[in-house]
Amino acid sequence: MRLTIGDNVPLSPGRWRLLDGRWPRGWDGGMRFLDQPDVLAPFVAGNRSRAFGAGLDPFAYERVTGTLRSLYDWPAAFRAEGDRLLSAAEEHAGRGRAVSAGAALRGAARWLHFSTLLPHPDRQATARAARAADRAMHRALALTEPSAERVEGASFAGWLRRPAGADASGGTADVAPAGGAVEGSAVAVRGGRGAAGEPVPVVVVVPGLDSAKEEFHAVADALLARGVAVCSVDGPGQGVMAAVRAPRADFPHVLGEVLDAVAARPGVDVSRAGVLGLSLGGYYASVSAAYEPRLRAAVAVSGPYRLDWDGLPLFVRDTLAGRCGSVAAAREFAGRVDLTEAAPRIDRPLLVVEGGTDAIPGVTRGAALAAAAPDATLLTVPHGDHLLGNCRPDWLPRTADWLADRLGASAVATAPRRPR
């Protein structure tokens, strides 16, 4: 048997294209974040737990970042590691090894996404990397999870994934691969509401300012293992959508569009919908919970309550300016990221998850949201950092259980779903 991956065209690593033969100055006419002195080591250190939490191999992260001479080298180095995994996937597929090819493609999607983190002046190159990450995840799901469906709209693009054993017509079915279980194969989900043929609940996973749907594999897998379908999306200004849509502070419109698309798919119960947002996505999830009536529960992980443009770090301001298109547009967007009015309107269960060491200048943290929302629970991990990548066991199982309970999901996977 021969397996093919599809139109795999790895983009060659190398230095990113200069604009007009030179690097432009910062968005506000001052120094660009990438040009700050001695910024490389703090950036590498600051993203270490995030990378590990997203599933990047820690030894590969140290090897790749150890070759960097400046942050301008970051995109090409991470892209090269993604291309290496794409090549490995081709080799595995040529040998008929679907599980190995799928795992390599998932890894490639992570590395390609991480190549886009910086507010780099070449937005076209960043967009190509985001599209490559999107294609890699597409191929991974086609090989290891063929029931996954692409969902798209004017403001978003993502993947709808159902729990193992849940079929597209609703409910669950025992899954036993011919010849017995193999490493990484789907396993049956037995018991729970889906066993009677009912659709399963769904959670929309929303990334943040510089993240994308390819980053939060662990979050999706934790929900899937608890009998909850997952729709991981890129919204305006995120991932594959960053090149075509600027960020929107009025995210309930985007979330509504996602739920409309998911409602048209079989086997998913949108009347039992939740949302989980991370970083800026935590704001998106919270404001959506205030104004989207179909949501039954919401989770904000490391999300802001309010932003103060003048106090934000240069990295955040540069990233916002690049994705919004100008400093003026970025400043206006940041001014709208404010939950003061929305928080009292969140009349459904809200879980606010925070790391105790997560302190970003210009960001009012989620404790203010937990205090203002009528039915909010605050989960603080004292040693947790931003996105809590350094303490995933301390919050992710509890968060996934909390959502599954409130959405009425009682199905439990009998074995690990697949390697991450």
Secondary structure, DSSP 8 states (H G I E B T S, - for coil): ------S-----------BTTB----TTSS--GGGSTT-HHHHHHHTHHHHHHHT--HHHHHHHHTT-SSGGGHHHHHHHHHHHHHHHHHHHHHTT-HHHHHHHHHHHHHHHHHTT-S--S-HHHHHHHHHHHHHHHHHHHHHH-TT-EEEE-SS-EEEEE--TTB-TTSSB-----TTS--TT----EESSGGGGT--EEEEEEE--SS--TTT-HHHHHHHHTTT-EEEEEE-TTSGGGTTT----S-HHHHHHHHHHHHHTSTTEEEEEEEEEEETHHHHHHHHHHHH-TTEEEEEEES--SEE-GGGS-HHHHHHHHHHHSSHHHHHHHHHH-B-TTTGGG--S-EEEEEETT---TTEE-THHHHHHSTTEEEEEETT--GGGTT-GGGTHHHHHHHHHHHTT---EESS--S--
